Amino acid sequence: MAPADRTGGDETGTVDAGALGRRSFLRLTGAAGASLLFSAAAGAPSTQALTGVAGQASVARKRRAYVLVVDGARPDELGTALTPHLRALRDAGRNFPAARSLPVMETIPNHVMMMTGVRPDRSGVPANAVYDRSEQTIRDLDRPSDLRFPTVIERLNRKGFTTGTVLSKEYLFGIFGTRATYRWEPAPIVPVSGHAPDAFTMDAALSMVEELDPNLVFVNLGDCDRMGHSDLTGTTLQAARTAALVDVDTQVGRFVDMLKTSGRWRDSVVIVLADHSMDWSDPHQIISLQPALDADPMLAGNVVVAQNGGADLLSWTGPADRRAPALRRMRDIALATDGVLSVHEPAQLRLGDNAGDLVVYCRSGWRFSDPAPYSNPIPGNHGHPATQPIPFFVSGGHRLVRQGTSSAAARTVDVAPTVGTLFGLGDPRGGYDGTSRL
Ligand SMILES: [Zn+2]
């Protein structure tokens, strides 16, 4: 994995310069010979750690943390005979079988919780899709400005450490933007799914570690989630999911091998977790609240539903003086609908103002499809309480890594404090909402 065709020099970003700011580009060659494009903060070191050739344990001692997110994995899926590398990694560290994703159990908010250590009422990111009142539209929270709390990435950079993001999904690359010292720009992107396959993502992670060697690397592996979502046939769903699990295990195995053969393992903390779990709905168990709300004379035309698979976020857009009775009616209609589990005010779930006026969860085996019954055709969904259990373990060769099993209910929000402990970061303003698991 030799560096090739380095095109370092600073330049002003030509793509959305306002959001990306000054950056430089690095082109490296991955294991399969493919060209990998990274962007880097202006002035970031681009030629460090070039001694990291596989087989030579000659890298400098330093603190290293790697967060590997197996997107959408269930805790029972990692650590079986199908996933021997993940099982070995888990058994080398501390496992948290009671671990949980946090509301809303979606990809963007839980990745933000991992990197900030705070809940959505402080981060500004409660769900994947929300109703944006100022723009009067439903949109993904995929802009760098949507994330309103300092991440551990920026906080490490300020202390002189270097960081990297290798995020397979376009919207994750979007929201984390140019925060990290080095960012992989995901490619190739699978049409419709909007993510890069795990083999490419891992090529990028390996290149980033071996050639740029950031102190912290944050990796999202998207195949398990996308295989869970995108296959519609049912009979092949299990086979596709199994294939994705076997493949992600192979990819994680490549990463651990690299850490060991390059001499980095003894300095490394490797956190493996999922952002949420996955639940599969029966074809006839679909909930569409928008038509039911629009059929009510009091509510018609004044409720917007931001659908998040297993959770619907309802926003009242009518006159403020009719809001209180309208919310009561919205709650009653939702609770009277087959498949609805519960209705919550956003504050109960610590979601903040962006989550709208009411959050509706579905039962296990159901999904929301809004605004229309055909809007969400995919059987695999998450966002509801059935998808809270996640795999979570803290491994690696660092002396702070403990072994065994903990009964503590680790959560996605615990990742930032865990990373912070390794690097001696103080608490952010207002403190963390999570707990260090080192
Ligand atoms: Zn996800």
Boltz pocket constraint, residues with backbone or C-beta under 6 A from the ligand:
constraints:
  - pocket:
      binder: B
      contacts: [[A, 71], [A, 72], [A, 106], [A, 107], [A, 108], [A, 225], [A, 275], [A, 276]]
      max_distance: 6.0
